[in-house]
């Protein structure tokens, strides 16, 4: 589905059963909105059930609908809730459901081993994200105004070709995905007629009843989550918030003194729409999974059902069956959850940093974790939200979750075998926040009684635990309470005098490690249900977030040091949105300062800091990224870098940076200066190629004898930009180009001769001879050369040649005339010309630099080869601060068609290979070439500066042409 068809939500309401979860879950929604995408421009609300243990899915739906309508009414300027605000509203209500033992934040925020491709802001993919993506891209587009309601307890997968028709639709629509009869026995099934009208909802029914619902493909339509209520139905539902006893489902009703009421979305709200049910059957029927009409509160339940019948009866409930779809409910089975994680995705690590990646098997999964040293993860094992130090061995079928680095030493001593689950849970007891550790078996059934034949703990019968440890049932369960594993008070929390306990007291001993029964009995213990109910959701999410950003910084460090081409901007944006920019900037400072042996890495670090500063400023705020970068406040740091003191320069930059963080405009200006600082280091890195310049001394020509050099222009055939630093030395470059005459002439040239007067006479001209424009510059003092590195200064190129070629030394204690007389017996006169338009894109400036260098070398009696000349031009352009690569001078200084290459390393060395082409091919090529001047100039320096702010973008244009 195209991006234009993505559904736009007016309101998204996330419901939760515990009020302590509201802040944490709301923040998670807002983080996703800040990352952009599906929730952009959406009103986000998180609503807890006004009564614990909850209102049921139906009550939570009515309460969430009321809260959404209330907020929309307030935004529209109303003083009371009105249904008028629903006319054009697309509302999504997501229920987070019950506690989930394998993830302390519940099923909705259970991380999956999946990374979204092409993320602009890096972030995890949770069940909630998968569901939002499925609903917004495949299920909901085209639906009229109304409310979608869905649980977050499952993962939905839809066929790519799936579409729903909404023409003329009115009523309630449910989505049903296929399941087999055995699976459906523990779930709900829709029983519908041939037109899709739902006749009944069968929940945990007999096999015979379930088979009656079978579709043509032999599968049965599962109650799969998504339910749509059209605008007309919403108006009826909203009446409930002022009508007893249904007002007991909403916070307004409870605030008005109404008793709480629990109703089911499917077995109450939707059941009354099923055509096979009579009013008496609906009102008085005893149904598994919802409030009983014959219980102590039976009269209220019956009254509520009778009211629902009056409000909703007559509305059509229509089912859409989706053959080929998949409904994956996140059950309480540890084995199923581990299988789900190991089979989803293809990457071994998701948003993780693994020091020894070879220790993780292909079938293992590491999610949002830091693994240091020898941490071996077997196929079929999962580590999530952990920071571990080896040596640790995680066997197949195991799940380690929420373990801090301090627990590593205890994990190393555990007698772990296959199929063990060890978790660290962040819980809150009053004002005290601690971590509680639990251990379970992947095959343990959490709900069955310990007396059942299949009941296990750590995958062994309970009797094994009793005989091995001396634990008795009365140690684990209160009298009269369910004797299931979920209720067993197994897990130590506090020692009477020692405070919070760690892994060693409970988990280690339960697994057969050191410890004693008396010590275990003496500590305060909790059951798994109690641990989950006391979960500090905010603390849990903060721990995951801290790991996520730590992983991000470590990955950034690895990518920069290894000179990887992985894009870093998504990670930078995530750090900025998460308030982690200071830590990230410090990391980048550290990498840059420690990269003395690889200035290319240091330069890229400074460019990355510029990106982080621009992210801090905000997109489109603070001005353009390109701009001047010579503010005097930064000159001290620049001068230190120019002198080659990397550590001091990076520290000076950071000190100055701290003064520019208060406003978007200052941040952008600081980013420009960091880009300029990166260019300083980039120039220094490229200038290491000076070692490949070999200049000898021969016989000096007579005074006044001209040395002429003429060069062709060049046409780039392929590989343009790959010659440009840093691409050329980080990833290697390869360019094919051809030397060409223009109108039968070599259009670029230079001549030089020694003259008697100890001065430099520099003459440059451009244009055809009759219309040529000449400019003469005379340098009689050394001070006249001080602007030799300023590209726009008069005769800057010729002055740079004089310094770069060793004709004179600048700066120097010797005067200009002293140097010239001592070295060459007089001055030098240099003339240059070009018959090509300025900025023609034919490599003029670099080729001209090579011609001038050659002429100067010749007139001063020095010898050189073409390779030296190519590298001399590369060195000169860094001195001139114009940057640039090497393909231009290769094209004009080496004749014919050739391929030039540079390896991915420093120092940057260019190797040229002339391509042996037949005369027939060259003739054909010549006959098919036509040079057309458009009148538009393209200055290489400006193009390089334009690319500099998006250093990461430079990598992606390797194959682009300059022409």
Buried (B, 14 or more C-beta within 10 A) or exposed (E): EEEEEBBEBBBBBBBBBBEBBBEBBBBBBBBBBBBEBBBEEBBBBBBBBBBEEBBBBBBBBBBBBBBBBBBBBEEEEBEEBBBEBBEEBBBBBBBBBBBBBBBBBBBBBBBBBBBBEEBBBBBBBBBBBBBBBBBBBBBBBEBBBBBBBBBBBBBBBBEEEBEBEBEEBBBBBBBBBBBEBEBBBEBBBBBBEEEBBBBBBBBBBEEEBBBBBBEEEEBBBBBBBBBBBBBBBBEBBBBBBBBBBBBBBBBBBBEEEBEBBBBBBBBBBBBBBBEEBEEEEBBBBEBEBBBEBEEEBBEBBBBBBBBBBBBBEEBBBBBBBBEBBBBBBBBBBBBBBBBBBBEBBEEBBBBBBBBEEEBBBEBBBBBBBBBBEBBBBBBBBBBBBBBBBBEBBBBBBBBBBBBBEEBBEBBBEBEBBBBBBBBBBBBBBEEEEBBBBBBBBBBBBBEBBBEEEEBBBBBEBBEEBBEEBEBEEEBBBEEEEBBBBBBBBBBBBBBEEEEBBBBBBBBBBBBEBEBEEEBBEBBEBBBBBBBBBBBBBBBBBBBBBBBBBBBBBBBBBEBBBEBBBBBBBBBBBBBBBBEBBEBBBEBBBBBBBBBEEBBBBBBBBBBBBBBBBBBBBEEEEBBEBBBEBEBEEBEBBBEBBBEEBBEBBBBBBBEBBEEBBEEBEBBBBBBBBBBBBBBBBBBBBBBBBBEBBEBEEEEBBEEEEBBBBBBBBBBBBEBBBBBBBBBBBBBBBBBBBBBBEBEEEBBBBBBBBBBEBBBBBBBBBBBEEEEEEEEEBBBBEBEBBEBBBEBEBBBBBBBBBBBBBEBBBBEEEBBBBBBBBEBBEBBBBBBBBBBBBEBBBBBBBBBBBBBBBBBBBBBBBBEBEBBBBBBBBBBBBBBBBBBBBBBBBBBBBBEEBBBBBBBEEBBBBBEBEEEEEEEEEEEEBEEEEEEEEEEEEEBBBEBBBEBBBBBBEBBEBBEEEBE
